[in-house]
């Protein structure tokens, strides 16, 4: 991808997240990207093709991030915590892309939406398999792993709607809150808080001596 195409995509993400896909015109997009409108057609046939590529890129990036971060050998509850961390951090650090990928796919035609659903399903399958592993191990309690995978996806993704980088909660705070909530939902053993050792007072020889007055 060259600089021009990258600028077009960044401009589209900015405009769509600000005003919505329906309100973005190709003229606005060209102006935001700093190019002539005719140059857009060298890269995309129209708005629909660009939107499809942006949404697919969002889901593919999400899948790549999980493949990169997932623990290779661990119990399902440990892997689930890692998944929550990875999923939420990606969304909170890429809010515009996340909003576009989850809200604007309804603007696609049926054929393009089928591609998005397939890509989304691959990601959800990874979470479903994780939940099924937990049920088999006994580390997680879940009657319907397929349904729960979709529930967790929607629940964890929704944080990108209300989260503000300048708010009172940091990304780590939000992830910690959601992690504990999900683990309680699935009956996982809570992670014990680290014990804080209390320092014993240092007793010196002078302090220990009792003063005797004649």
KAWO-V677386 format. One record per residue. N is the residue number from 1. PSI is psi in degrees with one decimal (none if undefined). Layout:
n=N psi=PSI
n=N psi=PSI
This chain:
n=1 psi=124.5
n=2 psi=178.6
n=3 psi=-38.9
n=4 psi=-47.3
n=5 psi=-39.0
n=6 psi=-41.7
n=7 psi=-37.1
n=8 psi=-44.9
n=9 psi=-44.4
n=10 psi=-40.6
n=11 psi=-40.9
n=12 psi=-44.7
n=13 psi=-43.0
n=14 psi=-47.8
n=15 psi=-42.2
n=16 psi=-41.8
n=17 psi=-27.8
n=18 psi=-45.1
n=19 psi=-9.6
n=20 psi=152.7
n=21 psi=-42.0
n=22 psi=-26.4
n=23 psi=-9.4
n=24 psi=122.9
n=25 psi=159.1
n=26 psi=-31.4
n=27 psi=-43.7
n=28 psi=-43.6
n=29 psi=-44.3
n=30 psi=-42.0
n=31 psi=-43.0
n=32 psi=-35.9
n=33 psi=-10.7
n=34 psi=35.1
n=35 psi=171.0
n=36 psi=148.0
n=37 psi=-36.5
n=38 psi=-26.4
n=39 psi=-27.2
n=40 psi=-37.7
n=41 psi=-8.5
n=42 psi=-19.3
n=43 psi=-35.8
n=44 psi=143.5
n=45 psi=-25.7
n=46 psi=-174.1
n=47 psi=-38.7
n=48 psi=-43.2
n=49 psi=-40.8
n=50 psi=-44.8
n=51 psi=-43.8
n=52 psi=-46.1
n=53 psi=-37.8
n=54 psi=-41.2
n=55 psi=-43.1
n=56 psi=-39.3
n=57 psi=-38.7
n=58 psi=-50.4
n=59 psi=-38.1
n=60 psi=-38.7
n=61 psi=-38.4
n=62 psi=-44.2
n=63 psi=-41.6
n=64 psi=-40.0
n=65 psi=-40.7
n=66 psi=-40.9
n=67 psi=-34.4
n=68 psi=-33.8
n=69 psi=-15.8
n=70 psi=140.4
n=71 psi=136.4
n=72 psi=-37.8
n=73 psi=107.1
n=74 psi=162.2
n=75 psi=160.8
n=76 psi=-35.3
n=77 psi=-36.8
n=78 psi=-43.3
n=79 psi=-34.1
n=80 psi=-41.0
n=81 psi=-39.6
n=82 psi=-37.9
n=83 psi=-47.1
n=84 psi=-45.3
n=85 psi=-48.2
n=86 psi=-49.0
n=87 psi=-48.9
n=88 psi=-39.4
n=89 psi=-40.6
n=90 psi=-44.1
n=91 psi=-38.1
n=92 psi=-22.8
n=93 psi=-11.1
n=94 psi=56.9
n=95 psi=-44.4
n=96 psi=-45.1
n=97 psi=-38.6
n=98 psi=-42.5
n=99 psi=-43.7
n=100 psi=-46.5
n=101 psi=-28.0
n=102 psi=-15.9
n=103 psi=-33.3
n=104 psi=-3.8
n=105 psi=-19.1
n=106 psi=-15.4
n=107 psi=-7.4
n=108 psi=156.5
n=109 psi=172.6
n=110 psi=-39.5
n=111 psi=-44.3
n=112 psi=-37.4
n=113 psi=-31.5
n=114 psi=-37.8
n=115 psi=-42.1
n=116 psi=-43.3
n=117 psi=-39.0
n=118 psi=-45.6
n=119 psi=-40.4
n=120 psi=-38.7
n=121 psi=-37.2
n=122 psi=-40.9
n=123 psi=-43.4
n=124 psi=-32.1
n=125 psi=-36.9
n=126 psi=-40.7
n=127 psi=-40.3
n=128 psi=-43.6
n=129 psi=-35.6
n=130 psi=-44.3
n=131 psi=-40.1
n=132 psi=-37.2
n=133 psi=-42.5
n=134 psi=-39.8
n=135 psi=-42.8
n=136 psi=-40.3
n=137 psi=-28.7
n=138 psi=7.2
n=139 psi=-15.8
n=140 psi=149.3
n=141 psi=116.6
n=142 psi=115.8
n=143 psi=-32.6
n=144 psi=82.3
n=145 psi=-37.6
n=146 psi=-46.7
n=147 psi=-40.7
n=148 psi=-36.0
n=149 psi=-43.0
n=150 psi=-36.0
n=151 psi=-46.1
n=152 psi=-40.0
n=153 psi=-50.1
n=154 psi=-41.2
n=155 psi=-47.7
n=156 psi=-34.2
n=157 psi=-32.5
n=158 psi=-21.5
n=159 psi=-27.4
n=160 psi=-14.8
n=161 psi=-40.2
n=162 psi=-17.4
n=163 psi=138.9
n=164 psi=129.2
n=165 psi=-27.9
n=166 psi=13.1
n=167 psi=-175.1
n=168 psi=-12.7
n=169 psi=131.6
n=170 psi=168.8
n=171 psi=-41.6
n=172 psi=-37.0
n=173 psi=-46.1
n=174 psi=-45.2
n=175 psi=-43.1
n=176 psi=-42.0
n=177 psi=-49.7
n=178 psi=-35.9
n=179 psi=-47.5
n=180 psi=-37.2
n=181 psi=-46.8
n=182 psi=-42.9
n=183 psi=-35.1
n=184 psi=-41.1
n=185 psi=-36.4
n=186 psi=8.9
n=187 psi=27.3
n=188 psi=151.4
n=189 psi=124.0
n=190 psi=148.2
n=191 psi=122.4
n=192 psi=141.3
n=193 psi=143.8
n=194 psi=135.6
n=195 psi=134.0
n=196 psi=113.8
n=197 psi=136.1
n=198 psi=123.6
n=199 psi=131.0
n=200 psi=142.0
n=201 psi=139.1
n=202 psi=119.3
n=203 psi=116.0
n=204 psi=165.2
n=205 psi=-36.9
n=206 psi=-41.6
n=207 psi=-33.0
n=208 psi=-18.0
n=209 psi=140.4
n=210 psi=129.4
n=211 psi=126.9
n=212 psi=121.4
n=213 psi=143.3
n=214 psi=none
